[in-house]
Amino acid sequence: MSEESERLAKALIEFREAEGISVRELAYRTQLSQATIRLHESDRGCTPVPIAARRFEEVLGWAPGSIPTEPRETTDFELPPDSGAVTG
């Protein structure tokens, strides 16, 4: 776990405890899945994708861009590189 991932995990857990809310409630507030919340609170925590980082920053009251993110995320509208898709 990186130092940044550890900082995020600790902040999320402390936020939930201070607010007296569950993982489910935090997922609702951030519009992220409960699995995503659990992942980022765990010792397996990894760098979040940009949308998750922005939602964590909003709920934690952190400045935009203060959580490092994975450099790229795919959407339902694009295929990952080297997907073997034929275009044309």
C-alpha positions as CSV (number, residue, x, y, z in Angstrom):
1,M,0.0,0.0,0.0
2,S,1.4,3.4,-1.0
3,E,1.6,6.3,1.4
4,E,-1.1,8.1,-0.5
5,S,-3.4,5.0,-0.5
6,E,-2.8,4.6,3.2
7,R,-3.6,8.3,3.8
8,L,-6.9,7.9,1.9
9,A,-7.9,4.7,3.7
10,K,-7.3,6.3,7.1
11,A,-9.3,9.4,6.1
12,L,-12.2,7.5,4.7
13,I,-12.4,5.3,7.9
14,E,-12.1,8.3,10.2
15,F,-14.7,10.2,8.2
16,R,-17.2,7.3,8.5
17,E,-16.5,6.9,12.2
18,A,-16.9,10.7,12.8
19,E,-20.1,10.8,10.9
20,G,-21.4,7.6,12.4
21,I,-22.1,6.1,8.9
22,S,-21.8,2.8,7.3
23,V,-19.9,1.8,4.1
24,R,-23.3,1.7,2.5
25,E,-24.1,5.3,3.4
26,L,-20.7,6.5,2.3
27,A,-21.2,4.7,-1.0
28,Y,-24.6,6.5,-1.3
29,R,-23.0,9.9,-0.6
30,T,-20.2,9.4,-3.1
31,Q,-22.3,7.5,-5.7
32,L,-19.6,4.8,-5.7
33,S,-20.1,1.1,-5.0
34,Q,-19.7,-0.4,-1.5
35,A,-16.9,-2.6,-3.1
36,T,-15.1,0.6,-4.1
37,I,-15.3,2.0,-0.6
38,R,-14.1,-1.2,1.0
39,L,-11.2,-1.5,-1.5
40,H,-10.0,2.0,-0.7
41,E,-10.4,1.5,3.0
42,S,-8.5,-1.8,3.0
43,D,-4.8,-2.7,3.0
44,R,-5.2,-3.7,-0.6
45,G,-6.1,-0.1,-1.4
46,C,-4.8,1.1,-4.7
47,T,-4.8,4.5,-6.5
48,P,-8.4,5.4,-7.3
49,V,-9.6,6.2,-10.8
50,P,-10.2,10.0,-11.4
51,I,-14.0,9.9,-10.8
52,A,-13.6,8.0,-7.5
53,A,-10.8,10.4,-6.4
54,R,-13.0,13.5,-7.1
55,R,-15.9,12.0,-5.2
56,F,-13.7,11.2,-2.2
57,E,-12.2,14.7,-2.3
58,E,-15.8,16.2,-2.3
59,V,-17.0,14.2,0.7
60,L,-13.8,14.6,2.7
61,G,-13.6,18.3,1.9
62,W,-10.2,18.0,0.3
63,A,-9.0,20.3,-2.5
64,P,-9.6,19.0,-6.1
65,G,-6.6,17.1,-7.3
66,S,-5.3,16.3,-3.8
67,I,-5.7,12.6,-4.4
68,P,-3.4,11.1,-7.0
69,T,-5.2,9.0,-9.6
70,E,-4.6,6.3,-12.1
71,P,-3.6,8.1,-15.3
72,R,-6.5,6.8,-17.4
73,E,-9.8,5.1,-17.0
74,T,-12.1,3.6,-19.7
75,T,-15.8,4.3,-20.0
76,D,-18.6,2.1,-21.4
77,F,-18.1,4.0,-24.7
78,E,-14.5,3.2,-25.4
79,L,-12.5,0.0,-25.6
80,P,-9.3,-0.4,-23.8
81,P,-6.1,-0.3,-25.9
82,D,-5.2,-3.5,-27.7
83,S,-8.7,-4.9,-27.3
84,G,-8.5,-6.6,-30.7
85,A,-11.5,-4.6,-31.9
86,V,-11.8,-4.0,-35.6
87,T,-12.4,-0.4,-36.6
88,G,-13.1,1.1,-39.9
